[in-house]
Amino acid sequence: MSKSRDRLAQIDGLTGEEDTYGSLLQRCVRTSIALKEMGVKYGDIISSCTYNHLNSCVPHISGFFIGAPIAALDPSFSLSEACNLFRQVMPKVMFTGVESVTLIENVIKEVGADTKIVVFGPTDTHTPFSDMIQPKTGEFSFRPVEVRNIRDIAVIMFSSGTTGLPKGLCHTHYSILRVPGDSM
């Protein structure tokens, strides 16, 4: 991302808005620092529940930067579906779109979690994502953490639930980086 700062990273398919790697990197670094300030440590799980937009990938990349695995929930889930998956990961911080705030508030209440909510959009009761990406002390010297063990969990995806309830599938750094034919 640093080497390609001026190159196009993503385009919003609905609005046509473009985003460079430099801009994306800056938001990811600032979000990483903000997560650490919120008490997120290496190995703590964070989560997201939002539709696609230019910032929806920021928590995922920021999680990689600080060693916090991420698990994404679908905003169209019912309360019972979301509670089932939420219980499996119990995230420390949840990033959510405005459209999913009520669902996530109800999930947190239902499971009795102490999860902090960050909202992509306006909010009077939670942390707005816009606060996360404000300039931060130390952002220019920020370096991602080194993975302690290649078999540490990097991301949690959920199964379809075809043979029962959906289950969290843990992918390690190794399973993500594994190249066919590589004999690590």
N, C-alpha and C positions, 0 to 999 in steps of 0.2 A: 504494500500500500504506500509506503514511503517513497519507493523508487518510481512509482507511477502516479504521483500526486495530481498531475494535471490531466490524467486520462479519465475517460468516462467509466464510472463504476456501475451505475444503474440508472434506469429511466423509469419513471412512474408511468405505467401503461394507461392510466386513466387521464392524467393531467399533462403528460409529456414532459414534466419537470425532470431535469437531469441533475445528476450528482457525481462529483469527482471522487477519486480515491482519497485525495487530500482532505476534503470536507468530511467524508465518511470516517476516515481515520481520526480526525480531530474529535468528532462526536463520540467515537468509541473510546478514545483515551479519557475524555472528560467523564463519560459514563462509568468507566472502570474506576476512576478516582472517587466519584460520587458513591459508587457501590461500596468501596472500601470504607468511606466515611460513614456509611450506614451500618457498618459492622460486618459486611460480607467478607468471609475469609476463604482461603483455599479449601475446596471440597464442599462448601455450602452450595446448596442448589438454589438457582433462580429460575423464574418461569415467565412465560409470556402468553397472552391471550388477546390476539389482535388480528385484524385483517392485514393484508400486504399494503405497505406504504414505504416511503424512503427511510423511515426510522425503524421499521419492524425488525431489521437484521442487527441493529445496534446492540441490543442486549445479548444476542448470540455471540457476536464477536467480542464484546466486552467480557462476557463470561470466560471465553477462551483466554483473554488477556490476563485475567486474575485467577484462573484455575477454579472457576465456579461452574459446574455443569449446569446446563440449561435444559428445561423440559417445556415444550410448547403445548398449550391446550387450544382446542378449536373454539372460537367464539360462538359457534352454533350448538355447542353441547347443552344438554339439559342440566338442571341442577344436580340430579343424581349421577349423571355421567361425569360431570366436572368434579364432584366430590370424590368419586371413586378414584379418579386419576390423581387428584390433588393429594389425597391421603397417602398415595404411594411415594410422592416426592417431597411433600411438605416444604415448599420453597420459602426461603427467607425474605425474598422480594419478588413481587409479581408485577410485570409490566402489562398494562392492559389498555385497549382502546376505549374511548368513551362509551362505545356501544356495549361493552362487557363489564363495566364497573359494577352494576347492580348484581350481575351473576357472580362475580368474584367476591364482592362483599358478602353475599349470601353463602358462598362456599366457605369462606373463612369463618363466618359465624357458625355454620353447620358443623365443621370439623374441629372448631375450637383452636384455630391456629393464631399465631402472632405474626402473621405475614404483613410486611409493608407493601402498600400499593403505589405504583408509579403510573400515571395516566398520560397517554399520548393525546393531549388535548386539554381543554380547560377543566379545572376541578377546584372546588372550595374545601374539600375535606382530605385530599391525598396529595402526594408530591407530584407536581406537574413535570412531565419529561423535560420541558423547557428549562427547568431549574437544574436538571442533571447535566445539561450541555453548556452551562455557563462557564466562562473561563475559570480554570482551577490552578491553584498553586502547585507547581511541580509537573505540570502537563508537558513541558518541553524536555524534561529529563525522565519522563515516564518510560519504563521498559516492562514488557509483559513478563509474568513470572515464568520461571523454567518449570516444566512438568517434573514433579518429584519422582513419579514412577509412570512409565509408558502405559501401564495397565490401570492407571487411575481413570475414573469415569470422566468423559468429556461432554457427552450429550446423552439425554434420555429421550427416546422416541416411544410412542405407544403403539401396541399391536392393534389390529382391527377388531379383535374380540370375537372372531368367528367361532371359536370353541369355548366361549365363556366370556367373562368380562375382559376388557382390554387390560393389558399388563405393560408395565414399563420395561423397555428393552434398553439396557445400558450399553452404550458404545464407548470403548476406551480410546485413548489417543492412539494406541496401537491399531485397533480395528479400523479407525478412520484413515490412518496413514499407511496401512498395509497395502503393498503393491503386489498384485498377483505375480508369483514366481520369486518374490523376495523371501529369503530364508533368515529372517532376523533371529 
